[in-house]
Amino acid sequence: MHFLIYLVAVAFQAPDSGAFVITLGRDTIGMERYTRTADRLVDDMVMRDRAPVIVRHLVATIGADGLISHVELDNKPVVASDVSPIHAVGRFTNDEAFIDLTRNGQTTTAHVVTADGRGALPFINFCYALYAQTGERARKLGGSPVKIPVLGFGATNTFDLTVTFPAPDSMGVAFERDAPTLFKVDAAGRIQGVDGRLTTQKVVVTRVPTLDLEAFARAFGNRPLGQLSPPDSMRVTIAGAAIALDYGRPAMRGRTVFGGIVPWNRVWRTGANLATRFTTSADLVMAGTTIPKGTYTLWTLPAPTGWKLIFNKQTKAPCEGEACTVPTRAPLWGTDYAADSDFARVDATTEPLLRPVEQFTIAVLPQGKGGVIRMDWDKTRISIPFTRKQP
């Protein structure tokens, strides 16, 4: 086994180049082109998953142990924008990492110490050449799963990517509490394709021999997709109850939604990104269940035979010890569902829509003597009627 890992590591160091097309449903959100030698990685990206469209250029020096010892990154908008260019320089050892980030003439330095001498790798979301380097580092450390510390540009702390090798031609890479992104790799460890549809990012990545990134930047420079699942909120008063709702709005993008990107029989965050938050100033009654006034996170359990709406008492990020007393603790992320914090599960009704709804929408509307929570996406409407509880 160790001999096989050695052969893979040696093969990976042979000169290599390639490119990746990153798609979310029918939308191309980015392209990447890289060249890798035994000790050097040059990577270029064009990303339109936000506004403005961004170009990135990265040059990294790689050691025999699979660690990146030095990296430089330039990040700038394709067209004139109020988003400032960034230049960053990173230095990494087995014990610590430094990243100097310069924006608008001001430089800030992040310094982190890595535990157990494992060293850290630089991290950029959707940079698959760096994911390949994470896999190489994991192979050199040996075992499966392997936790690889990574440090993002602009971050002040590392986090772990968990790398697994379920088969000789595959690799899994998972964020702390998310499902793994699945990588198809060749005998040299080179990425041949990526499937992130089990994760919250939902991207699919195709390898191609090369790309004209400059032409892509020109074509899409003025066509950003913007935030992929933008936040939305609503405030309404129904039957004397003030109700607030905050959620993320994913889009279909040509994909199968329910039973597809939202699997059946698995708790769903009911939106995207942060967990959906629901606040009521008065006690409500839904399907015979009293929901006391307060703030909850909303989750759903979709199934072909019926849906349930889940009111959960956890609204802040998980914590331990004194960190739980910090009033500015971050809101709960949508992957951090904890069933032991459920307050109630209530039945919802579903009905088909004649026309598909492209972007997930939640509305709270008056109905009868109370109201209804209504969720529309694709060709499905989910409804939960409610009334205000009477004294």
C-alpha positions as CSV (number, residue, x, y, z in Angstrom):
1,M,0.0,0.0,0.0
2,H,2.8,2.4,0.9
3,F,4.6,1.5,-2.3
4,L,1.4,2.4,-4.3
5,I,1.1,5.7,-2.5
6,Y,4.8,6.4,-3.4
7,L,4.2,5.7,-7.0
8,V,1.2,8.0,-7.1
9,A,3.2,10.8,-5.5
10,V,6.0,10.4,-7.9
11,A,3.7,10.3,-10.9
12,F,1.9,13.4,-9.7
13,Q,5.1,15.4,-9.8
14,A,5.5,14.9,-13.5
15,P,4.7,18.1,-15.5
16,D,1.0,18.5,-15.9
17,S,-1.5,21.0,-17.2
18,G,-5.2,21.2,-17.7
19,A,-8.4,23.2,-17.1
20,F,-11.7,22.9,-15.4
21,V,-15.2,24.2,-16.3
22,I,-17.3,24.8,-13.1
23,T,-21.1,24.6,-13.5
24,L,-24.1,25.1,-11.2
25,G,-27.0,23.5,-13.0
26,R,-27.0,25.0,-16.5
27,D,-24.9,28.0,-15.5
28,T,-21.2,28.2,-15.9
29,I,-19.9,30.0,-12.8
30,G,-16.2,29.8,-13.4
31,M,-13.2,28.4,-15.4
32,E,-9.8,27.5,-14.2
33,R,-6.5,26.7,-16.0
34,Y,-3.3,25.4,-14.4
35,T,0.2,24.2,-15.0
36,R,2.0,22.0,-12.4
37,T,5.6,20.9,-12.3
38,A,7.4,19.0,-9.5
39,D,7.9,22.2,-7.4
40,R,5.6,24.9,-8.9
41,L,1.9,25.5,-9.5
42,V,0.6,28.3,-11.7
43,D,-3.2,28.7,-11.7
44,D,-5.6,31.2,-13.3
45,M,-9.3,31.5,-12.7
46,V,-12.3,33.6,-13.9
47,M,-15.2,33.5,-11.5
48,R,-18.6,34.9,-12.1
49,D,-20.3,33.5,-9.0
50,R,-20.5,37.0,-7.6
51,A,-20.5,40.6,-8.8
52,P,-18.2,41.8,-10.2
53,V,-16.6,39.0,-12.3
54,I,-13.2,38.2,-10.8
55,V,-9.9,37.0,-12.3
56,R,-7.3,35.3,-10.1
57,H,-3.7,34.5,-10.7
58,L,-1.8,32.2,-8.3
59,V,1.8,31.0,-8.2
60,A,2.9,28.5,-5.6
61,T,6.1,26.8,-4.6
62,I,5.6,23.2,-3.6
63,G,7.9,21.1,-1.4
64,A,8.6,17.3,-1.6
65,D,6.3,16.8,1.4
66,G,3.3,18.2,-0.6
67,L,3.2,21.4,1.4
68,I,3.1,24.8,-0.3
69,S,6.0,26.8,1.1
70,H,5.2,30.1,-0.7
71,V,2.3,31.4,-2.6
72,E,1.3,34.7,-4.3
73,L,-2.2,35.6,-5.3
74,D,-3.6,38.4,-7.3
75,N,-7.4,38.9,-7.3
76,K,-9.1,41.7,-9.3
77,P,-12.3,42.5,-11.1
78,V,-12.4,42.1,-14.9
79,V,-14.0,45.5,-15.4
80,A,-13.8,48.7,-13.4
81,S,-15.5,48.3,-10.1
82,D,-15.6,49.6,-6.5
83,V,-14.2,46.2,-5.5
84,S,-10.5,46.7,-4.9
85,P,-7.8,44.4,-6.3
86,I,-6.0,42.2,-3.7
87,H,-2.4,41.0,-3.7
88,A,-1.5,38.4,-1.1
89,V,1.7,36.6,-0.2
90,G,1.7,33.5,2.0
91,R,4.5,31.6,3.7
92,F,3.8,28.1,5.1
93,T,5.8,25.7,7.3
94,N,4.9,22.5,9.2
95,D,4.3,24.6,12.3
96,E,2.8,28.0,11.2
97,A,1.5,30.0,8.4
98,F,1.6,33.7,7.5
99,I,-0.5,35.5,4.9
100,D,0.1,39.2,4.1
101,L,-2.9,40.6,2.2
102,T,-2.8,44.1,0.6
103,R,-5.8,46.0,-0.4
104,N,-6.0,49.8,-1.1
105,G,-2.4,50.2,0.0
106,Q,-3.1,48.7,3.4
107,T,-1.5,45.3,4.4
108,T,-2.8,43.0,7.1
109,T,-1.1,39.9,8.3
110,A,-2.7,36.6,9.4
111,H,-0.5,34.3,11.5
112,V,-1.7,30.9,12.6
113,V,0.1,28.0,14.4
114,T,-0.8,24.6,13.1
115,A,-1.1,21.7,15.5
116,D,1.0,18.5,15.5
117,G,3.3,19.8,12.8
118,R,0.8,19.0,10.1
119,G,1.3,22.3,8.3
120,A,-1.5,24.1,6.5
121,L,-2.3,24.6,2.8
122,P,-3.7,27.8,1.3
123,F,-7.4,27.6,0.4
124,I,-9.5,29.3,-2.3
125,N,-13.1,28.1,-2.9
126,F,-13.6,26.5,-6.3
127,C,-9.8,26.3,-6.9
128,Y,-9.4,22.7,-8.0
129,A,-5.7,22.8,-8.5
130,L,-5.4,23.5,-4.8
131,Y,-7.9,20.7,-4.1
132,A,-5.5,18.4,-6.0
133,Q,-2.7,19.6,-3.8
134,T,-4.8,18.8,-0.8
135,G,-5.2,15.3,-2.1
136,E,-1.4,15.0,-2.7
137,R,-0.7,16.1,0.8
138,A,-3.2,13.6,2.2
139,R,-1.6,10.8,0.3
140,K,1.9,11.7,1.6
141,L,0.6,11.7,5.2
142,G,-1.1,8.4,4.6
143,G,-4.3,6.9,5.8
144,S,-8.0,7.6,5.2
145,P,-9.6,9.8,6.4
146,V,-6.9,12.4,6.7
147,K,-7.6,15.9,8.1
148,I,-5.7,18.7,6.2
149,P,-5.6,22.2,7.8
150,V,-6.2,24.9,5.3
151,L,-6.1,28.7,5.6
152,G,-8.2,31.0,3.4
153,F,-6.9,34.4,2.1
154,G,-8.2,37.0,4.6
155,A,-9.0,34.4,7.2
156,T,-7.5,34.4,10.7
157,N,-8.0,30.7,11.6
158,T,-7.5,27.4,9.8
159,F,-10.2,24.8,9.3
160,D,-9.9,21.2,8.4
161,L,-10.7,19.5,5.1
162,T,-11.4,15.8,5.6
163,V,-9.9,13.7,2.7
164,T,-10.9,10.1,2.0
165,F,-9.9,7.7,-0.7
166,P,-12.9,5.3,-1.1
167,A,-11.4,3.7,-4.3
168,P,-8.2,3.9,-6.3
169,D,-9.9,6.3,-8.8
170,S,-11.8,8.5,-6.4
171,M,-11.2,11.0,-3.6
172,G,-13.7,12.7,-1.2
173,V,-13.1,16.1,0.3
174,A,-15.5,17.4,3.0
175,F,-15.8,20.6,4.9
176,E,-16.4,20.2,8.7
177,R,-20.1,19.2,8.7
178,D,-20.9,18.9,5.0
179,A,-21.2,15.9,2.8
180,P,-18.0,15.2,0.7
181,T,-17.3,16.6,-2.7
182,L,-16.5,13.5,-4.9
183,F,-13.4,13.6,-7.2
184,K,-12.6,11.3,-10.0
185,V,-8.8,11.0,-10.2
186,D,-6.4,9.1,-12.4
187,A,-3.4,6.9,-11.4
188,A,-1.3,10.0,-10.9
189,G,-3.9,11.7,-8.6
190,R,-4.9,14.3,-11.3
191,I,-8.5,15.4,-11.0
192,Q,-10.6,14.2,-13.9
193,G,-14.0,15.4,-12.7
194,V,-15.8,16.7,-9.7
195,D,-19.3,16.1,-8.4
196,G,-20.4,18.4,-5.5
197,R,-24.1,17.7,-5.8
198,L,-24.3,16.0,-2.4
199,T,-22.8,19.2,-0.8
200,T,-24.3,22.6,-0.2
201,Q,-22.4,24.0,-3.2
202,K,-24.0,21.7,-5.7
203,V,-21.4,22.3,-8.5
204,V,-20.2,19.9,-11.2
205,V,-16.7,20.3,-12.6
206,T,-15.5,19.0,-16.0
207,R,-11.9,18.6,-16.9
208,V,-10.8,19.8,-20.4
209,P,-7.4,20.0,-22.0
210,T,-7.2,23.8,-22.0
211,L,-9.3,26.9,-22.0
212,D,-9.1,30.4,-23.5
213,L,-9.6,32.2,-20.1
214,E,-9.0,35.6,-21.7
215,A,-11.9,35.1,-24.1
216,F,-14.1,33.9,-21.3
217,A,-13.3,36.9,-19.2
218,R,-14.1,39.2,-22.1
219,A,-17.4,37.4,-22.8
220,F,-18.6,37.3,-19.2
221,G,-16.9,40.4,-17.7
222,N,-20.2,42.3,-17.7
223,R,-22.4,39.3,-17.0
224,P,-21.9,38.3,-13.4
225,L,-24.3,35.9,-11.9
226,G,-24.2,37.8,-8.6
227,Q,-24.7,36.0,-5.3
228,L,-25.8,32.5,-6.2
229,S,-28.5,32.2,-3.5
230,P,-29.2,35.8,-2.4
231,P,-30.6,36.5,1.0
232,D,-34.2,37.7,1.3
233,S,-36.5,38.7,4.2
234,M,-40.0,39.7,4.9
235,R,-41.8,41.4,7.8
236,V,-45.6,41.1,8.1
237,T,-48.3,41.4,10.8
238,I,-51.1,38.9,10.7
239,A,-53.8,38.5,13.3
240,G,-51.8,40.8,15.6
241,A,-48.7,38.7,15.4
242,A,-45.6,40.4,14.0
243,I,-43.7,37.8,12.0
244,A,-40.2,38.1,10.6
245,L,-38.6,35.6,8.1
246,D,-35.0,35.6,6.8
247,Y,-33.8,33.0,4.3
248,G,-31.6,32.3,1.2
249,R,-33.1,31.9,-2.3
250,P,-31.5,29.2,-4.4
251,A,-32.5,28.8,-8.1
252,M,-33.4,25.8,-10.2
253,R,-30.8,26.5,-13.0
254,G,-32.2,23.6,-15.0
255,R,-31.9,21.0,-12.3
256,T,-34.3,18.6,-10.7
257,V,-35.2,20.2,-7.4
258,F,-37.2,17.9,-5.1
259,G,-35.8,14.4,-5.2
260,G,-32.7,15.9,-6.9
261,I,-30.7,18.7,-5.3
262,V,-33.1,18.6,-2.4
263,P,-33.1,14.8,-1.6
264,W,-36.2,13.0,-0.3
265,N,-36.3,12.0,3.3
266,R,-33.5,14.2,4.4
267,V,-33.8,17.4,6.5
268,W,-33.4,20.5,4.3
269,R,-32.4,23.9,5.4
270,T,-35.4,25.4,3.6
271,G,-33.4,27.8,1.5
272,A,-29.6,28.3,1.2
273,N,-26.6,29.4,3.1
274,L,-27.6,30.5,6.7
275,A,-30.4,28.5,8.3
276,T,-33.8,30.1,7.7
277,R,-35.0,32.1,10.7
278,F,-38.6,32.6,11.8
279,T,-39.7,35.0,14.5
280,T,-43.1,35.6,15.9
281,S,-44.3,38.1,18.5
282,A,-47.3,36.0,19.5
283,D,-48.0,32.3,20.1
284,L,-49.2,30.6,16.9
285,V,-51.1,27.3,16.4
286,M,-50.1,25.1,13.4
287,A,-51.7,21.7,12.8
288,G,-52.8,21.6,16.4
289,T,-49.3,22.4,17.7
290,T,-48.6,25.6,19.7
291,I,-45.5,27.5,18.6
292,P,-44.7,29.9,21.4
293,K,-43.6,33.4,20.6
294,G,-39.8,33.7,19.9
295,T,-37.2,33.0,17.3
296,Y,-36.6,29.6,15.6
297,T,-34.8,28.1,12.7
298,L,-37.0,26.6,10.0
299,W,-36.2,23.2,8.4
300,T,-38.3,20.9,6.3
301,L,-38.4,17.1,5.8
302,P,-39.5,16.5,2.2
303,A,-40.8,13.1,1.2
304,P,-42.9,11.9,-1.8
305,T,-45.6,10.9,0.7
306,G,-45.8,14.2,2.6
307,W,-43.8,17.1,4.1
308,K,-43.1,18.3,7.6
309,L,-42.1,21.7,8.8
310,I,-39.6,21.7,11.6
311,F,-39.3,24.5,14.2
312,N,-35.8,24.2,15.8
313,K,-34.7,26.2,18.9
314,Q,-31.0,26.4,17.8
315,T,-30.5,29.8,16.1
316,K,-26.8,30.5,16.8
317,A,-23.6,28.7,15.6
318,P,-22.5,25.7,17.7
319,C,-20.2,26.6,20.6
320,E,-18.4,25.3,23.6
321,G,-17.8,26.8,27.1
322,E,-17.4,30.6,27.3
323,A,-17.9,31.0,23.6
324,C,-21.6,30.3,24.1
325,T,-22.0,33.5,26.2
326,V,-20.7,35.8,23.5
327,P,-23.7,38.0,22.4
328,T,-22.3,38.4,18.9
329,R,-22.1,34.7,18.2
330,A,-22.7,34.0,14.5
331,P,-26.1,32.9,13.3
332,L,-26.6,29.2,12.6
333,W,-25.3,27.9,9.2
334,G,-27.7,25.7,7.2
335,T,-25.5,22.6,7.6
336,D,-25.6,22.6,11.4
337,Y,-29.0,21.1,12.0
338,A,-29.3,19.4,15.4
339,A,-32.4,17.2,15.8
340,D,-32.1,17.3,19.6
341,S,-33.0,21.0,19.4
342,D,-36.2,20.4,17.6
343,F,-39.2,22.1,19.2
344,A,-41.9,20.8,16.9
345,R,-42.6,19.1,13.6
346,V,-45.9,19.9,11.9
347,D,-47.5,18.5,8.8
348,A,-47.5,20.6,5.6
349,T,-49.6,20.2,2.6
350,T,-48.3,20.1,-1.0
351,E,-49.9,20.9,-4.3
352,P,-48.5,21.0,-7.9
353,L,-48.0,24.3,-9.7
354,L,-48.8,24.8,-13.3
355,R,-45.6,26.7,-14.1
356,P,-42.2,26.2,-12.5
357,V,-40.9,28.8,-10.0
358,E,-37.2,29.4,-10.9
359,Q,-36.1,30.8,-7.5
360,F,-37.2,29.5,-4.1
361,T,-39.7,31.8,-2.5
362,I,-41.3,31.9,0.9
363,A,-44.3,34.1,1.7
364,V,-46.4,34.6,4.8
365,L,-49.9,35.6,3.8
366,P,-53.2,36.3,5.5
367,Q,-55.7,33.4,5.2
368,G,-59.1,33.1,7.0
369,K,-58.7,34.1,10.6
370,G,-55.0,33.6,10.6
371,G,-52.4,33.1,7.9
372,V,-50.4,30.6,5.9
373,I,-46.6,30.0,5.3
374,R,-46.3,29.3,1.6
375,M,-43.2,28.0,-0.1
376,D,-42.9,27.7,-3.9
377,W,-40.1,26.2,-5.9
378,D,-40.0,24.3,-9.2
379,K,-43.6,22.9,-9.6
380,T,-44.3,22.4,-6.0
381,R,-46.1,24.5,-3.4
382,I,-45.8,23.7,0.3
383,S,-48.4,25.3,2.7
384,I,-48.7,25.4,6.5
385,P,-51.8,27.3,7.8
386,F,-51.7,28.9,11.2
387,T,-53.8,31.0,13.6
388,R,-52.9,33.1,16.6
389,K,-53.4,31.3,19.8
390,Q,-56.2,32.7,21.8
391,P,-55.9,33.4,25.6
